[in-house]
Amino acid sequence: HPSVKAAFLKIRSDDSVNPLVRLFQRLTEDSDSTAGEEALRYLHGGGGEISDTVAERCLRALIEKVNVTDPKTRDDLLSGLLRQCLGARAYLAKQLQKDMTILFEEMYEIGDGSANGIATVVLDPAAWSTDSARETCERDVFQLFVAKLFQSGHDYNGRALRGISRLLAVNAEKLKSLIDYEVFEVILASLDHRLGVEIRSQATLAMAKYLEVSQEKGQEYLSTFIATRVERHTNADLIVAFSAAATVFPMVPSIASALFLTDGFIPTLVPLLQKKAKVTAVEQAALDLLNAACIDSTCREAISNHCLDWLHEIVKGDE
């Protein structure tokens, strides 16, 4: 058939001109690790234009064949192809529409770059046949990232939060309806100062964007979260509440200062902290909160009136 013959000739032509296909074949079929290193250099060094056909074949080989001995190489190649090649993004877009959950799970488990590559695809209108298809998949991907965040309790490497924050950064207005209180709570809890910098950074980005677009609902969620945690008086709850409040203070200073100045909070804060005197993590979270609250003049005055003696004690204890 003429069309089949033409397609075959095009593939053969691509193979002969572009060495990337041969490198990927050596990597995925022969487990040749040096081929993976060469392919990475090819991608990073701008080894030449990569046709849609070649990009699709390479991406499909990486996803379908798991006999690549170095998982990091596989992850780097997948993310590189998706970043550089529209053909790879268009292929993945088609596959996501066919079997979203299974493909998401496979890509997510491969590594950070591959998981981030999914966000790259759903944010690229050029990779999709229609914008409605892209938006539907974007919502599905967002919910799958959220499910991963719940699944791990705390996102141990920031992978799920990175996907969430990236999608919110671009389309928060369209995605905000997918964030209920439970989702808000798990993102805000990721601001715990005991967690890694990468996790807290991604949670901060996600929270900043959500609070920007959600307005009253987000502010209500924030008030409920902090008030509930503080009322429990447990070490873990106080650490999370103070950490979260310190982080969001610059984002929503009027709401945060109102919470800080709630009747009875400041006068009872120091006695509470004195009971937790041996819990360094609670003290540090409280210090972070007081420091953040100082951006508001009324809060500064309240701190001066009620917390100075405790702060002096902390300073003396560090000497």
NUPADO-891775 format. One line per 2 residues: for each residue x, y, z of N, C-alpha, C, CB. Coordinates in pm, whole numbers. Atoms other than C-alpha are relative to their C-alpha. Glycine has a CB too. Layout:
// NUPADO-891775
X:Y:Z:X:Y:Z:X:Y:Z:X:Y:Z  ...
// end
This chain:
// NUPADO-891775
85:-119:0:0:0:0:89:124:0:-96:0:123  -88:-117:12:147:340:-97:23:75:131:-57:96:-99
-15:-76:-126:79:507:243:89:-75:99:-136:27:63  -84:81:-89:237:219:436:145:7:-44:-48:-146:2
-135:-8:54:537:222:207:64:135:30:-1:-26:-152  -51:-134:-27:573:597:248:41:15:146:-104:107:-37
-31:-8:-143:559:566:628:128:-78:31:-117:-55:84  -119:81:-23:819:289:622:126:72:-49:-14:-136:-71
-116:-72:55:1051:492:401:37:119:87:-29:47:-143  -28:-116:-86:1013:793:632:73:-45:126:-131:73:37
-66:52:-121:1106:585:939:143:-40:-32:-78:-121:57  -135:42:37:1402:434:758:89:121:-25:-3:-91:-124
-76:-123:25:1510:781:649:39:66:131:-80:98:-87  -28:-60:-131:1482:913:1004:111:-77:71:-127:3:87
-100:83:-66:1685:620:1133:139:28:-57:-35:-149:-17  -132:-17:63:1962:682:883:58:137:28:-9:-22:-150
-48:-136:-21:1980:1056:946:24:29:147:-98:101:-58  -6:-33:-141:1919:1073:1318:48:-120:81:-138:47:51
-56:113:-75:2136:850:1538:-71:-29:132:146:26:28  64:16:-131:1906:890:1838:-77:-131:10:-93:117:27
76:125:-1:1685:594:1742:92:-118:28:-74:-21:-132  -93:112:-20:1985:362:1724:52:-3:143:119:11:-97
-45:-6:-139:2106:483:2064:-108:-55:94:35:146:40  109:47:-85:1765:418:2219:-22:-150:-17:-129:75:-32
11:144:21:1751:73:2061:107:-76:78:10:-34:-149  -108:64:-77:2087:-16:2211:-29:5:150:134:69:-30
28:-15:-143:1974:116:2548:-114:-90:45:-34:145:31  120:71:-45:1629:-44:2566:-3:-147:-38:-122:67:-56
1:140:45:1694:-367:2377:123:-77:47:-10:-6:-151  -125:68:-37:2056:-443:2468:50:39:139:107:31:-102
-42:-49:-133:2073:-268:2810:141:58:-4:-6:-115:105  -131:-61:19:2373:-75:2681:2:136:69:35:14:-152
2:-123:-78:2433:192:2948:75:114:-69:58:-25:137  -74:-106:70:2687:378:2734:-87:68:-105:127:-57:-66
92:-59:97:2415:430:2473:-89:104:68:-86:-109:-67  80:-96:-74:2205:603:2740:76:129:25:-45:-59:131
-83:-119:-24:2492:837:2826:18:80:-129:138:-41:56  -15:-69:129:2544:914:2456:-130:71:-40:41:-100:-109
129:-61:34:2173:981:2409:-23:127:82:-114:-101:25  13:-120:-84:2175:1225:2702:87:113:-54:39:-31:146
-87:-102:57:2472:1408:2552:-58:56:-129:141:-57:-26  62:-43:125:2290:1417:2220:-112:101:28:-56:-122:-78
111:-89:-34:1982:1575:2379:48:132:60:-94:-69:98  -49:-120:-67:2174:1819:2597:88:85:-91:77:-38:126
-93:-73:86:2419:1911:2324:-61:51:-128:116:-85:-34  63:-46:122:2163:1990:2057:53:-74:-121:19:150:-17
-58:83:105:2269:1700:1835:-68:11:-135:-2:-140:41  70:-17:127:2028:1806:1564:-149:-5:20:43:-108:-100
145:-1:-9:1659:1840:1492:-53:-142:14:-63:70:-122  59:132:-24:1453:1548:1622:-142:2:-55:1:-37:154
132:3:62:1153:1463:1406:-103:-56:97:1:-83:-129  108:52:-83:815:1382:1560:1:-153:4:-135:50:-49
-2:146:8:847:1022:1440:108:-59:89:23:-45:-144  -112:47:-83:1186:975:1606:-30:22:147:130:71:-39
31:-31:-140:1073:1145:1929:-102:-98:56:-52:144:14  104:93:-45:765:924:1949:56:-140:22:-113:-5:-102
-57:135:-12:961:603:1890:89:-11:123:81:-35:-127  -91:2:-116:1221:694:2152:-78:2:131:96:119:-6
79:-9:-123:962:789:2411:-74:-131:27:-101:116:-9  73:126:-16:758:475:2350:93:-111:50:-65:-41:-132
-97:103:-42:1068:258:2389:34:15:148:127:9:-84  -35:-23:-141:1154:419:2723:-113:-38:94:37:147:21
114:29:-87:803:380:2863:-31:-150:3:-124:78:-46  45:139:11:732:28:2738:105:-102:43:-40:-29:-141
-106:98:-29:1071:-138:2792:74:41:127:99:-13:-119  -54:-36:-131:1197:-149:3148:137:-60:27:-95:-43:108
-130:62:-24:1529:-328:3095:115:100:-15:20:-116:-97  -106:-100:-7:1724:-3:3130:61:-12:139:-54:147:-27
-63:33:-129:1977:-76:3402:9:119:95:138:-56:-24  -15:-118:-85:2011:281:3529:-131:80:-2:119:89:-48
128:-71:-1:1674:428:3637:15:151:-17:-73:-28:130  -19:-145:14:1818:780:3655:17:37:-148:122:47:81
-15:-26:143:1923:758:3288:-135:-2:-69:95:-103:-64  134:9:58:1573:649:3196:-82:124:30:-74:-125:52
75:-119:-41:1422:937:3393:52:124:-73:11:20:152  -59:-118:66:1663:1195:3247:-35:3:-149:152:0:17
32:5:143:1597:1077:2891:-148:30:-26:35:-138:-58  142:-28:15:1221:1080:2934:-30:149:17:-81:-80:102
25:-143:-24:1221:1430:3080:62:86:-110:55:41:137  -64:-75:108:1464:1550:2813:-81:-3:-128:137:-54:-26
82:11:121:1251:1419:2528:-128:83:12:-36:-146:-26  125:-74:-18:933:1570:2672:25:151:3:-69:-44:129
-32:-143:-7:1103:1902:2733:33:57:-138:118:24:96  -53:-51:126:1260:1932:2387:-83:-32:-123:136:-53:-19
63:48:124:1030:1749:2145:-153:6:8:44:-145:-29  145:-9:8:673:1844:2060:-59:-136:-38:-42:107:-101
49:132:41:634:1503:1895:-14:-94:118:93:-60:-102  7:84:-120:707:1332:2228:-117:43:88:133:8:80
111:-51:-82:460:1556:2410:-135:-38:-62:11:153:17  126:33:68:190:1496:2148:-31:-149:15:8:37:-150
20:145:-17:242:1119:2174:-50:-30:141:131:-78:-29  42:26:-137:214:1124:2552:-141:52:24:99:65:100
135:-54:-14:-97:1343:2529:-104:-100:-49:-14:133:-77  92:102:53:-265:1078:2313:-12:-119:95:47:-49:-140
1:116:-90:-165:802:2552:-72:29:130:142:-45:28  69:-39:-124:-291:993:2857:-151:-7:-18:43:141:43
144:4:26:-633:1016:2695:-51:-144:-6:-33:72:-131  41:141:11:-637:637:2646:-2:-69:136:94:-75:-93
-10:71:-129:-526:520:2991:76:87:100:70:-139:-18  -62:-101:-86:-456:808:3226:65:-60:125:-104:103:41
-48:44:-131:-417:626:3559:123:-88:-10:-110:-73:73  -114:93:12:-184:345:3450:125:73:-48:-35:-115:-96
-116:-72:53:41:575:3247:56:98:102:-38:75:-128  -46:-91:-104:54:832:3526:82:-75:104:-119:71:67
-71:79:-100:157:563:3775:138:-41:-49:-81:-125:37  -129:42:56:432:435:3545:98:117:-6:-19:-59:-141
-87:-117:14:571:782:3475:42:55:137:-71:111:-81  -27:-54:-133:545:893:3838:108:-81:71:-128:3:85
-95:87:-69:740:593:3964:139:4:-63:-51:-142:2  -130:-4:66:1019:640:3709:91:104:66:-16:32:-150
-84:-100:-65:1140:961:3872:-56:140:-8:136:-1:-61  45:-139:-5:1111:1335:3931:-19:60:-139:99:84:78
6:-60:133:1183:1431:3572:-119:-49:-80:127:-29:-75  112:58:74:923:1195:3427:-133:50:55:5:-153:6
122:-52:-62:658:1304:3677:-21:145:-41:6:-13:153  8:-140:42:735:1666:3595:-34:11:-148:131:72:30
31:2:143:715:1575:3227:-148:-10:-28:72:-115:-66  145:8:17:347:1488:3269:-61:139:10:-62:-95:105
49:-138:-13:284:1843:3391:36:81:-123:57:66:127  -42:-71:121:482:1974:3095:-96:-26:-115:142:-43:-41
90:38:110:253:1786:2856:-138:64:17:-13:-152:-8  137:-52:-15:-80:1892:3008:-4:152:0:-61:-53:130
-4:-147:5:34:2255:3015:34:53:-140:102:52:99  -38:-41:135:127:2259:2645:-117:-15:-96:121:-83:-49
115:11:91:-174:2340:2423:36:-59:-135:-62:137:-21  -41:49:133:27:2253:2109:3:-151:-7:135:56:-35
-9:146:-2:45:1888:2218:-136:-67:-10:70:-47:125  135:57:-8:-333:1842:2219:-83:34:-122:-70:50:126
88:-23:115:-595:1808:1948:-106:105:30:-67:-130:-42  99:-101:-40:-846:2018:2143:34:50:140:-144:-57:-4
-29:-55:-133:-823:2245:2446:-87:-68:106:-23:152:2  86:68:-98:-1116:2065:2611:62:-132:46:-140:-26:-61
-69:125:-36:-920:1738:2599:115:29:94:51:-74:-126  -113:-36:-86:-619:1910:2751:-49:36:140:79:118:-61
50:-43:-130:-823:2069:3030:-53:-118:82:-109:104:-17  49:119:-71:-991:1739:3116:115:-81:57:-84:-89:-95
-117:75:-47:-655:1563:3139:76:76:108:94:-32:-117  -68:-80:-101:-508:1851:3337:-66:-19:137:-1:149:-39
72:20:-125:-778:1813:3602:26:-141:55:-151:22:-20  -26:137:-44:-726:1437:3611:142:-14:57:-19:-98:-118
-139:7:-46:-348:1475:3645:15:70:135:95:64:-104  -6:-73:-127:-392:1732:3922:-52:-88:114:-81:132:-8
58:85:-104:-614:1492:4117:87:-121:30:-138:-46:-42  -92:113:-23:-365:1208:4068:122:44:81:45:-60:-135
-109:-53:-83:-84:1426:4207:-47:16:145:51:137:-56  56:-15:-134:-308:1507:4505:-13:-135:68:-138:70:-5
13:136:-55:-381:1136:4554:136:-52:47:-62:-96:-104  -135:41:-39:-5:1071:4564:44:69:128:100:30:-113
-34:-74:-123:35:1338:4829:-67:-62:121:-40:148:-13  72:68:-108:-230:1171:5045:59:-138:26:-149:-12:-33
-49:138:-9:-84:829:4973:127:-8:85:28:-56:-139  -129:5:-68:260:913:5111:-4:68:137:106:64:-86
5:-73:-127:135:1111:5412:70:132:-17:63:-81:114  -80:-116:39:417:1353:5359:75:-37:-126:98:45:115
-63:23:131:554:1383:5009:151:-2:23:-41:110:-106  -137:11:-49:898:1249:5099:104:66:-90:35:-144:15
-99:-63:87:1073:1394:4795:-54:122:-74:51:-101:-101  57:-119:63:841:1677:4691:-55:-24:-140:103:107:-7
40:29:139:745:1498:4368:-146:37:-26:21:-148:-31  142:-31:19:367:1525:4412:-25:150:16:-87:-79:99
18:-143:-22:384:1878:4550:53:83:-116:68:42:129  -55:-72:115:599:1985:4257:-101:3:-114:131:-66:-48
102:4:103:331:1870:4017:-119:89:34:-47:-142:-21  113:-81:-45:56:2036:4221:31:149:-14:-36:-32:145
-35:-143:3:239:2369:4252:19:50:-143:128:24:80  -22:-43:138:334:2376:3885:-133:20:-74:85:-104:-74
129:-14:65:-22:2320:3766:-78:119:56:-82:-128:16  67:-115:-60:-159:2574:4013:61:132:-47:6:-9:153
-67:-122:43:99:2830:3903:-53:51:-133:151:-23:-10  48:-38:133:-46:2826:3552:-152:12:-6:47:-103:-103
146:4:16:-414:2741:3596:-74:-11:134:-39:-118:-88  62:10:-132:-509:2797:3960:-149:31:-3:68:95:97
142:-39:6:-838:2961:3870:-88:-117:-42:-20:118:-98  78:112:50:-956:2650:3685:11:-124:89:42:-34:-140
-23:119:-83:-819:2403:3939:-43:18:145:146:-38:-5  27:-27:-142:-919:2570:4266:-119:-79:54:-24:148:21
119:74:-45:-1252:2384:4277:35:-143:44:-104:-4:-111  -42:136:-36:-1057:2057:4317:66:-5:138:98:-54:-105
-64:-5:-132:-910:2173:4649:-105:21:108:107:113:6  90:-12:-114:-1139:2098:4941:84:13:127:-97:-123:8
-76:-22:-124:-1043:2131:5307:105:-107:24:-95:6:119  -96:109:-23:-874:1791:5322:126:19:-85:-64:-135:-32
-115:-26:88:-651:1877:5025:79:119:53:-46:26:-146  -64:-119:-56:-580:2221:5171:82:-37:123:-106:107:36
-64:39:-126:-490:2061:5504:132:-73:-24:-94:-87:82  -122:77:22:-235:1818:5362:108:85:-67:-31:-124:-87
-99:-91:59:-68:2091:5155:56:92:108:-63:84:-116  -46:-93:-105:-55:2331:5450:88:-72:102:-121:64:71
-81:78:-95:81:2056:5677:141:-24:-54:-67:-133:31  -132:19:61:370:2023:5431:92:120:21:-15:-27:-148
-83:-116:-35:494:2363:5555:73:-20:133:-86:126:6  -67:36:-126:612:2194:5877:152:23:-14:-30:-151:38
-141:-38:15:962:2335:5936:97:-117:20:34:111:98  -86:117:-15:1094:1988:6019:21:-75:-131:-59:-94:103
-11:66:129:1043:1878:5660:109:64:-85:-134:4:-75  -107:-50:85:1295:1927:5381:-36:130:-71:35:-104:-102
19:-129:66:1345:2257:5204:-80:-14:-129:135:65:-29  69:18:128:1225:2120:4869:-150:-19:22:58:-121:-76
142:23:-28:897:2000:5018:-67:130:42:-17:-107:110  59:-125:-49:833:2327:5201:-8:106:-110:81:54:119
0:-97:110:924:2532:4895:-116:-24:-95:133:-6:-77  110:32:91:677:2349:4673:-135:25:66:10:-146:-46
125:-26:-73:406:2366:4940:-29:149:9:5:-61:140  15:-146:-7:467:2740:4974:-51:55:-133:135:67:37
45:-46:132:429:2794:4599:-146:-36:-25:88:-61:-110  138:45:20:109:2589:4589:-97:82:86:-14:-149:34
88:-73:-91:-39:2765:4892:-15:146:-40:53:-10:142  6:-141:41:49:3114:4768:-98:18:-116:140:50:-40
87:-12:117:-128:3054:4438:-144:-29:36:47:-94:-112  138:33:-37:-432:2890:4595:-63:114:80:-3:-131:81
56:-109:-81:-480:3167:4853:-29:123:-86:97:36:114  20:-114:90:-450:3422:4575:-134:-8:-74:114:9:-101
121:14:82:-741:3279:4374:-124:-42:80:25:-100:-110  115:55:-74:-960:3121:4644:-68:104:88:43:-117:85
52:-110:-80:-1003:3436:4853:-70:-49:127:-96:82:-83  67:26:-128:-1271:3387:5123:7:-147:41:-144:43:-8
-2:143:-35:-1279:3007:5103:137:-39:53:-37:-86:-122  -134:30:-45:-901:2981:5134:29:60:137:101:49:-101
-20:-65:-129:-899:3226:5422:-75:-73:111:-45:147:-8  78:78:-98:-1170:3027:5597:71:-131:33:-142:-28:-53
-75:124:-22:-973:2705:5549:122:26:90:45:-60:-135  -121:-33:-76:-660:2873:5686:-32:24:146:69:124:-59
39:-29:-138:-836:3003:5996:-37:-127:75:-119:99:2  42:127:-61:-990:2663:6066:121:-87:31:-98:-75:-92
-118:85:-17:-659:2481:6020:83:44:120:86:2:-127  -87:-49:-107:-456:2702:6253:-69:-5:135:45:143:-30
73:-1:-127:-724:2742:6521:-14:-142:54:-139:65:-17  19:139:-42:-792:2367:6531:129:-60:54:-52:-85:-116
-129:57:-42:-425:2274:6558:48:61:132:107:23:-109  -46:-65:-123:-346:2530:6826:-81:-47:121:-9:154:-13
87:43:-111:-644:2422:7038:37:-138:54:-144:-1:-46  -34:135:-45:-512:2066:7053:118:-2:97:31:-88:-120
-113:-16:-93:-192:2178:7230:102:-113:-6:-52:12:139  -103:103:10:4:1872:7120:123:59:-69:-53:-124:-78
-122:-51:61:364:1925:7016:-8:1:-153:120:-83:44  6:12:147:306:1803:6660:-95:103:-59:-43:-140:-41
98:-96:53:-2:2021:6611:50:144:12:-134:-15:73  -54:-136:-17:166:2333:6750:109:29:-102:54:19:142
-108:-19:97:470:2284:6527:-57:28:-139:93:-124:-4  59:-17:132:256:2248:6216:-76:133:-10:-95:-118:-32
78:-125:1:25:2539:6308:92:122:-7:-89:9:125  -92:-115:-1:312:2778:6387:79:9:-130:97:-9:120
-76:1:126:511:2670:6080:-85:54:-115:49:-143:-32  90:-43:108:212:2719:5851:-31:148:11:-130:-80:3
33:-141:-19:118:3054:6002:119:90:-35:-44:25:145  -120:-80:31:476:3182:5973:20:11:-150:125:-63:65
-22:-1:145:491:3087:5606:-103:85:-73:-3:-141:-54  106:-71:75:155:3233:5500:-15:146:46:-133:-73:16
14:-138:-50:189:3556:5704:26:103:-110:96:24:118  -24:-99:106:350:3748:5415:-99:-9:-117:141:-15:-52
94:19:112:93:3603:5168:-133:68:29:-23:-150:-27  130:-57:-38:-220:3710:5358:15:69:137:-113:-111:5
-31:-61:-130:-99:3949:5631:-123:44:79:88:119:-21  117:-46:-74:-443:4085:5717:-70:-117:70:-99:72:-94
64:117:-60:-588:3738:5777:88:-60:109:-31:-107:-108  -92:59:-98:-278:3607:5955:10:86:125:139:-18:-63
-9:-88:-118:-256:3911:6183:-127:-6:83:29:144:-43  126:13:-73:-624:3878:6271:0:-127:85:-120:-2:-97
-11:124:-76:-561:3519:6376:97:17:117:47:-116:-91  -103:-20:-101:-249:3621:6567:-53:83:117:124:69:-62
51:-93:-101:-440:3893:6752:-135:-45:58:-14:139:-59  124:54:-57:-740:3671:6836:5:9:152:-22:-146:-44
4:-17:-146:-851:3738:7194:52:-124:72:-144:30:47  -52:107:-84:-649:3529:7433:119:-74:-58:-106:-97:28
-107:80:59:-395:3392:7185:138:45:50:-5:10:-152  -133:-48:-40:-93:3613:7264:23:-15:150:18:147:-41
-23:15:-144:-141:3623:7645:23:-145:44:-117:56:76  -16:141:-40:-165:3243:7659:114:-69:-73:-129:-77:-24
-104:63:80:111:3180:7405:125:-31:83:37:90:-118  -124:19:-77:406:3229:7641:-16:-107:107:42:132:65
16:110:-96:267:3012:7924:-2:-137:-68:-130:18:79  2:126:75:201:2742:7665:141:-40:-42:-91:11:-122
-135:29:45:554:2769:7528:92:-37:117:58:121:-76  -81:34:-118:702:2759:7878:-22:-145:42:-34:95:116
27:140:-28:531:2423:7928:73:-91:-99:-150:-27:-5  -67:78:103:699:2308:7607:149:34:-8:-66:24:-136
-135:-57:0:1037:2449:7710:106:-96:-52:36:43:139  -103:96:41:1229:2130:7636:-20:-52:-143:2:-118:97
29:46:137:1073:2082:7293:53:105:-98:-154:-25:-22  -67:-99:84:1314:2265:7064:-78:30:-126:138:-48:-36
72:-20:127:1104:2213:6751:-120:91:18:-45:-135:-56  113:-89:-27:803:2385:6913:50:143:17:-77:-45:127
-57:-134:-20:1018:2678:7026:42:63:-132:121:-7:95  -46:-54:127:1171:2718:6681:-117:42:-88:87:-103:-73
117:-35:80:832:2714:6511:-66:126:53:-101:-116:-1  58:-121:-61:704:2974:6758:85:122:-32:-13:-17:152
-88:-111:34:1009:3193:6696:-19:43:-146:147:-39:25  26:-32:141:948:3169:6322:-129:79:-16:-6:-129:-84
128:-69:7:589:3277:6376:12:143:51:-105:-76:82  -16:-136:-54:683:3574:6595:78:88:-95:70:-5:137
-80:-76:96:942:3682:6343:-85:43:-119:119:-84:-48  86:-33:114:689:3666:6057:-105:103:38:-67:-126:-53
106:-91:-44:426:3849:6263:49:144:16:-58:-49:131  -56:-135:-20:660:4145:6310:-19:92:-121:146:-10:33
26:-89:114:569:4271:5962:-122:88:26:-22:-84:-128  121:-77:-34:245:4399:6120:26:78:129:-124:-95:16
-33:-87:-114:277:4693:6361:-78:-38:125:-28:146:-35  81:39:-117:-9:4580:6588:51:-130:60:-148:-14:-39
-57:126:-49:139:4233:6611:132:24:71:20:-100:-116  -128:-33:-66:480:4381:6694:-25:54:140:79:104:-83
31:-56:-132:323:4574:6979:-44:-110:97:-109:109:-12  47:111:-85:150:4261:7112:117:-88:43:-106:-84:-75
-118:81:-33:477:4068:7096:84:71:105:86:-28:-127  -77:-79:-97:653:4349:7282:-63:-4:139:13:146:-47
71:-3:-128:387:4350:7553:-2:-135:71:-142:47:-21  24:131:-62:360:3976:7610:114:-101:-14:-122:-58:-59
-97:107:32:662:3791:7471:146:35:25:-16:-38:-141  -140:-41:-12:978:3991:7544:77:-80:104:9:146:34
-71:75:-105:1066:3814:7870:33:-141:-47:-86:-6:129  -24:137:51:1027:3473:7705:111:2:-105:-130:-60:-60
-103:-10:103:1240:3586:7410:138:20:63:-31:116:-96  -129:-19:-71:1513:3706:7650:47:-131:61:-14:108:112
-37:130:-58:1504:3367:7822:58:-93:-108:-123:-67:67  -49:84:109:1549:3193:7487:141:42:-41:-96:9:-121
-132:-51:37:1845:3417:7402:104:-40:105:-3:154:-16  -93:37:-106:2008:3354:7741:31:-149:-3:-56:39:137
-21:145:5:1956:2982:7703:91:-42:-113:-130:-69:-14  -87:31:114:2142:2988:7370:144:44:22:-53:66:-126
-137:-52:-22:2445:3169:7516:89:-104:67:-5:127:88
// end
